[in-house]
Amino acid sequence: MNNIAIIGDTGLIGSSLKKLLKTKQNYNSNNIDLFDPSITKSITSDIDKIIFLAGDPRMFYYNDKPSLCLKNNYELIKNIIRNDISYFIFLSTVCVYSEISNFSNNRMLGWNNISTFYGISKLLAEYEIKLHVKNYCILRLSTPFGPRMKKGPLFDLIENKESYVSLNSEYSFLHIDDITNAIKHVLNNKITGCYNLTSNKSTSLKSLLKEESSINIISNNCVKYDSDNVSLVETGWHQEIDVRHWITEQKLTI
């Protein structure tokens, strides 16, 4: 694993992945500058495989900050992918689809009214990778959850007893272990192409609540995410942790 670098190892996914892969080549904003054109000189020369997890996932923060969103989620990959890389894994998002509630049927890419600039910035990053890297695997992630999560719809229900969307909203919840196992799976099998890294099905927030639950609804905006992981499942990966079972096993009260 010493010829593999994880870029963005301090986040929820990166910190878990480096424990799973046990690679010593881990990079983040404390030891590299992704906006530096000479960044490749900062990375060990024997690295020829990169797992790119860096970027800013604060989707709604960028609703009115297009230039900053493009900088932090698109421009930051330009310098790193111009290196002589034999294999590049990029964690993208299902927000690249124009219809995030129906992408299992409509594969059109582009603007949607939920992710706005965030989805476009990730889509542009995908195009950059396809242009400059011969062997790549793009994983379009849905909604992650698990221990140590600090944000997201499930975190809000558990920790704050509130929801920023309607409880009829549906998310494709995927546990952090399923995410890291998927990355290890495509790495070990040298899988190339674009795949949805989602759960087997979407889950409504309302279905996660106990009957006596009292949740403060901050917004009635209803957000629905589709789930379609068939292509990745066909390669041999499968989801193991269901969000409802996890809540029960962790003895969490919502």
Order of alpha helices (4+ residues) and beta strands (2+ residues): beta-alpha-beta-beta-alpha-beta-alpha-beta-beta-beta-beta-beta-alpha-beta-beta-beta-alpha-alpha
